[in-house]
Amino acid sequence: MKFADLLESSTEKSKELRTQLTGIKKPENRKRVIASAILLVFLGGLFGYQAFGKQETNSETEQEYTTAEVVRQDISQSLTASGTLEAANAYSVTSLVEGEVITALFEEGDVVEKDSILYELDSSDMSNNLEKAQITINQNQRNYSNALEDKADLTITACERGFVYSLDVEIGDDITAGQPLANIKDSSIMELTVPFPSNDTEFFYLGQRASVTLDGSFETLDATISEISGVDTILIGNQMIRMVTVEVMNPGAISTNQTATVTVIDVGSSDSGTFTYRAEEVIQAEVSGTVSEILVSEGDFVTEGQPLLVLSSDSIDEKVISAQESLRNAQLSYENTNDQLENYLITSPISGTIIDKNYEVGETTESNKVLATIYDLSYLTLTLNVDELDIFDVSVGQTVNITADAIEGRSFVGRVTKVSVAGDASNGATTYPVTIQIDESNGLLPGMNVDASILVSEASDVLIIPSAALMRGNRVLITKDSPSAKSAMESVEAPNGYVYVSVTTGVSNDDTIEITSGLTEGDVVAYTKAVASVQEQEMRMGMMGGMAGGNRPPGNPGAGGGKPQ
């Protein structure tokens, strides 16, 4: 039956149904009315399906494609985000002490260098405390030095060279200060002091040779003048003399009981003298203690400064330790006071621009209160939160384009300086902080909101096509007369006049995509700009009861581009 005949029959049935409805008197007629109504609904549905199916078929037949030629040009891919600018470094200058501001030679907007003096506070009281601390150090230093000297005196040394004639102590003996410990004599050289007439001594000099004549034996020995008195002495009879001392090498027989005379340049001494040892010393203890070591024996020859014996003393050891600790405490007190004094001179911790100045001369500062705020504006920084899906496309050194609504018509260039691996998870998604540095920031200010575009990748002079032309599975629809049509995918059916080719891609953005293989310059790609999605088509087919009878369109390449049925 033709569709027009079916429509006419349906109309007649409708008229008959209306007639029956106006003349209903029995229940049996009501059943016939319901059956006729069902038939009418079915026919209406059939009519709608036929009309809709015809419309869709015509739409596919008349489907139009947008074409674009494959060309060479530059392409870049970027990630965009927004953020707030911050200074390279910001510092709030605070005071650790309270004090009256004496000087504050700076103003807001001034550029200061690191360590420049900002504030000077009244520190007169602290200066007095520092002087007292220095006096305490000096006192404790003297006490410590005295204690060290006492400890050094526990080691007994020889003051002259000579032979140990006697040792008067034993190990374990308790010694008091001033007690004799040993006797040292140098008998190898003997000294003889005799008088000479003062007039004759005018021609004498130290080191001059002389001769000594021993009394009794009249033996003569060579001697040398070692000392000439500078004072005249008047003897009985008004004779003026001067005492002259000579040194004689002891041949071994000279004792301190031997007397002798001296002759110098044929001038004899006025009288005899008695020999003495050139060096003779009684060693005494300088401090009290107990003999712990004896380092020499009687008869040993010792030199000046050589240790003879050692004493021990717990009291002296404790005195040294106590004096040392007192000195250190005094030094720490001084250092602490000096550090506090430095707190009264407040300097800039960084080089930068003064943003806030909170105290003036004459005002009294409070501890831990902000005195001034300094920004380092040598460059600005920006932190962007990049999604986990994009973070691997970002790396240090990438170029960033910056724009600000506050500065129209200008853009600024930054670079990525840090990509943090410490992610922040929120609502099932993770972002990672990316730090950007803007060196040339003339006009930009901290706190401004800016848009940033990170150049992820770029390529120059490459083949590109519209992004919408790439279908799922890396397929592209091209015209049959395109140079690359010879590489068509024979297993995939394409609309009349077109073929599908397989491609590989490179850099892409929202508008275009790089083709690295599969197409050549001069190929013409085809795609639809706007058609129903695959999901909408399937929903429409479901509404029609899954009935077949028409081909689905080739698909929207931008939505995935399904294989034609």
Secondary structure by P-SEA (a helix, b strand, c coil): ccaaaaaaaaaaaaaaaaaaaaccccaaaaaaaaaaaaaaaaaaaaaaaaaaaaaaaaaaaabbbbbbcbbbbbbbbbccbbbbbbccbbbbbbbccccccccccccccccccccccccccccaaaaaaaaaaaaaaaaaaaaaaaaaaaaaacbbbbcccccccccccccccccccccccbbbbbccbbbbbbccccccccccccccccccccccccbbbbbbbcccccbbbbccccbbbbbbbbbbccccccccccccccccccccccbbbbbbbcbbbbbbbcccccccccccccccccccccccbbbbbaaaaaaaaaaaaaaaaaaaaaaaaaaaaaaabbbbccccccccccccccccccccccccccccccbbbbbbbcccccccccccbbbbbbbbcccccbbbbbbbccccccccccccbbbbbbbbbbcccccccccccbbbbbbccccccccccccccccccbbbbbcccccccccccccccccccccccccccccccccbbbbcccccccbbbbbbcccccaaaaaaaaaaaccccccccccccccccccccc
